Amino acid sequence: MKHFSPILQDLINAFKGLPGIGIKSAQRIVFNLIQVNQEKAIFLSDAIKNALENINECSNCRMYTDSEFCQICSDPKRDSTILCVIESPADMIAIENSMSFNGKYFVLMGKLSPLDGIGPDQLKLDKLQSILKDGSIKEIILANSSTIEGEATASYILNLIEGTDIKASRIAYGVPMGGELEYVDSSTLTQALNNRSIVSKR
Ligand SMILES: [Zn+2]
């Protein structure tokens, strides 16, 4: 990129490496913003600054919010007895979009990964433990990812509720909707068979 001005290089580098954006996409975005979308560029710059200055973690569930508590934690219509533990804010959006859950959440902001220096402190599992101990939660859904780290994190959390009356469940894995069995990998198929649900009483 030696032919570019350092200002342009900085901007391209700022986009390069963001999730899903390589060098070519970064260049396309930057040239598009400068050439044809200057208003959008200013909006983008203001929106990023505004978010960085005003967005914090919800004091309860760790979702990003501009208040002390996020909208879900503040919503009295949500079921406070059931808590879904997820790894990221994007997971919350995915579950909310499914419109199949009306409880509350706890966002871990990651998964246990000692090699990357991510332990219980980084996931604020002590905070989760104090929520689980306050007596209002009757059930937790462990919606951790099905990676080795995700499973380890789910096991760790399961240990936190040992000896309590809290019911724990793990989200099921299996055949995707519209999926054909012959294209499903064998470990997913094994999980699907293990997690089969009864459809007949006989
Ligand atoms: Zn919250």
Boltz pocket constraint, residues with backbone or C-beta under 6 A from the ligand:
constraints:
  - pocket:
      binder: B
      contacts: [[A, 58], [A, 59], [A, 60], [A, 61], [A, 62], [A, 63], [A, 69], [A, 70], [A, 71], [A, 72], [A, 73], [A, 74], [A, 105]]
      max_distance: 6.0
